């Protein structure tokens, strides 16, 4: 059967490998090592399976209201999707025009951004990260819009929220999408959400996959002005009017209300991260100043292969700027100690 030229030629996003057969300590996809809040299990247990015969609520009202309360915005400023990747995809389609000025992002960043652009025919322009992998935001202020992961993946570095405000002011009416998948682990920056009071060109995207330990439920959300949310809803309804299922809505509502558990889980990961950074640096490794739940560690493919042979799976990227590093998820203390022993022995 004849396929489209796009399907035959596009290079899709490559997710971290999923181990088969041999049992690994899996530190390659930035999953949370700790279980979701107990309230999530309670929500699952209490869920009435008879509801599954009905379509889920499109508005996801209870979840939107819970997110809005947590983020300090009105519920009509919240858009929910099937994972932050879907939310980002819909944002690219709603905010950027194909075959026009480029969308701008750093050259070393989340590798799904150019895939979204390829899928929608959006031109791109990348700006080189500085020698230390930081991002000079003043270099991004061109094109029809900007996408900035903050903190950034795979570098683990963040930019100050004051720099994001500078970017917003210089972009005028042009959209600035700030991808905050890892913001809950940050201590060197803060969320950009409060800037929405002054800048209507801001879009902030977050996820339940990382700090909320819900990678398996697939839910992400966007905070933006109501008119931007309405635009994404129009685009969403061209794809799928029911992307967030009823079980997901119930579980994520329980998770975002369990604030004490969430904060404790995040703090444990931060403490493990900082301890691992200190040990690795003492051993002579270069480790970037992480504001995420992962570390970018010098060593490259040789360390990736050595660790895999020793039962620890980390991520190695072949792209030129980062090929000399491995990206290592911060696991539990026990998992991190297994990694450190396997690397340093």
PEWO-V892445 format. One record per residue. N is the residue number from 1. D_CENTER is the distance of its C-alpha to the mean C-alpha in Angstrom with 2 decimals. Layout:
# PEWO-V892445
N|D_CENTER  N|D_CENTER
This chain:
# PEWO-V892445
1|36.30  2|35.24  3|31.52  4|29.94  5|29.61  6|25.89  7|25.45  8|27.64  9|26.04  10|22.28  11|20.12  12|17.14  13|13.75  14|14.62  15|12.74  16|13.84  17|17.43  18|18.57  19|21.72  20|25.01  21|28.32  22|28.09  23|26.31  24|23.59  25|21.73  26|18.29  27|16.03  28|14.17  29|11.02  30|9.56  31|11.00  32|12.71  33|16.42  34|17.81  35|18.63  36|17.53  37|19.91  38|23.44  39|23.39  40|21.04  41|23.80  42|26.34  43|24.71  44|24.77  45|28.35  46|29.43  47|27.97  48|30.91  49|30.58  50|33.08  51|30.37  52|28.84  53|31.68  54|30.39  55|27.52  56|24.78  57|24.95  58|23.30  59|22.81  60|21.24  61|23.32  62|23.09  63|19.32  64|19.04  65|21.67  66|20.08  67|16.78  68|19.08  69|21.11  70|18.34  71|16.95  72|20.54  73|20.68  74|22.75  75|21.68  76|22.23  77|19.37  78|16.85  79|15.67  80|14.30  81|13.24  82|12.93  83|9.24  84|6.66  85|7.73  86|11.15  87|10.69  88|9.62  89|12.53  90|14.86  91|14.12  92|15.07  93|18.15  94|19.12  95|18.78  96|19.88  97|23.21  98|23.92  99|26.43  100|26.44  101|25.24  102|22.16  103|18.60  104|17.80  105|14.93  106|15.32  107|16.67  108|14.50  109|10.85  110|8.26  111|11.13  112|10.29  113|11.39  114|14.99  115|15.07  116|14.49  117|17.15  118|19.45  119|19.32  120|20.36  121|22.70  122|20.97  123|22.19  124|19.96  125|20.76  126|19.00  127|19.99  128|20.57  129|18.87  130|21.64  131|23.49  132|21.54  133|18.13  134|17.76  135|17.21  136|20.30  137|19.13  138|22.73  139|22.58  140|19.94  141|22.26  142|23.56  143|23.11  144|22.30  145|18.88  146|16.07  147|12.33  148|10.92  149|7.66  150|8.91  151|8.86  152|8.73  153|7.96  154|10.39  155|12.67  156|11.30  157|13.24  158|12.96  159|15.33  160|17.57  161|17.20  162|20.72  163|19.65  164|17.23  165|20.33  166|22.39  167|20.16  168|20.39  169|24.13  170|24.78  171|22.97  172|25.28  173|24.59  174|22.04  175|18.46  176|15.79  177|12.22  178|10.05  179|6.27  180|5.99  181|3.05  182|5.90  183|8.71  184|10.80  185|11.65  186|12.81  187|16.57  188|17.21  189|15.60  190|15.06  191|13.18  192|14.55  193|15.45  194|19.11  195|19.58  196|19.58  197|23.13  198|24.28  199|22.18  200|21.97  201|20.04  202|16.80  203|13.85  204|10.94  205|7.98  206|6.61  207|6.30  208|9.16  209|8.02  210|7.69  211|10.30  212|12.19  213|12.85  214|12.56  215|10.74  216|14.15  217|14.58  218|11.90  219|11.20  220|8.97  221|10.69  222|11.68  223|14.15  224|16.78  225|20.54  226|22.33  227|23.51  228|20.06  229|19.10  230|22.39  231|21.68  232|18.53  233|20.68  234|23.32  235|21.10  236|19.63  237|23.24  238|24.08  239|21.83  240|21.84  241|22.97  242|21.90  243|18.31  244|17.71  245|20.45  246|22.72  247|21.78  248|18.07  249|19.16  250|21.51  251|19.28  252|16.37  253|19.14  254|20.60  255|17.44  256|16.75  257|20.49  258|20.69  259|19.79  260|21.99  261|20.59  262|16.97  263|18.09  264|20.18  265|17.55  266|15.24  267|18.43  268|19.46  269|16.40  270|16.95  271|20.61  272|20.15  273|17.84  274|20.47  275|23.28  276|21.95  277|21.46  278|25.05  279|26.50  280|24.96  281|26.14  282|29.52  283|29.76  284|29.33  285|25.78  286|23.70  287|20.45  288|18.25  289|17.81  290|14.60  291|12.71  292|10.06  293|10.89  294|11.98  295|14.81  296|15.83  297|19.47  298|22.39  299|24.19  300|22.74  301|23.94  302|26.94  303|25.04  304|22.67  305|25.85  306|27.67  307|25.04  308|24.79  309|28.58  310|28.50  311|26.18  312|22.83  313|20.00  314|17.61  315|15.80  316|17.89  317|17.24  318|20.42  319|19.53  320|22.22  321|20.52  322|18.60  323|21.02  324|22.73  325|19.89  326|18.12  327|14.63  328|15.37  329|13.39  330|15.16  331|17.11  332|19.96  333|22.85  334|24.74  335|22.12  336|21.55  337|25.33  338|25.71  339|23.38  340|25.31  341|28.63  342|27.79  343|26.71  344|29.48  345|32.45
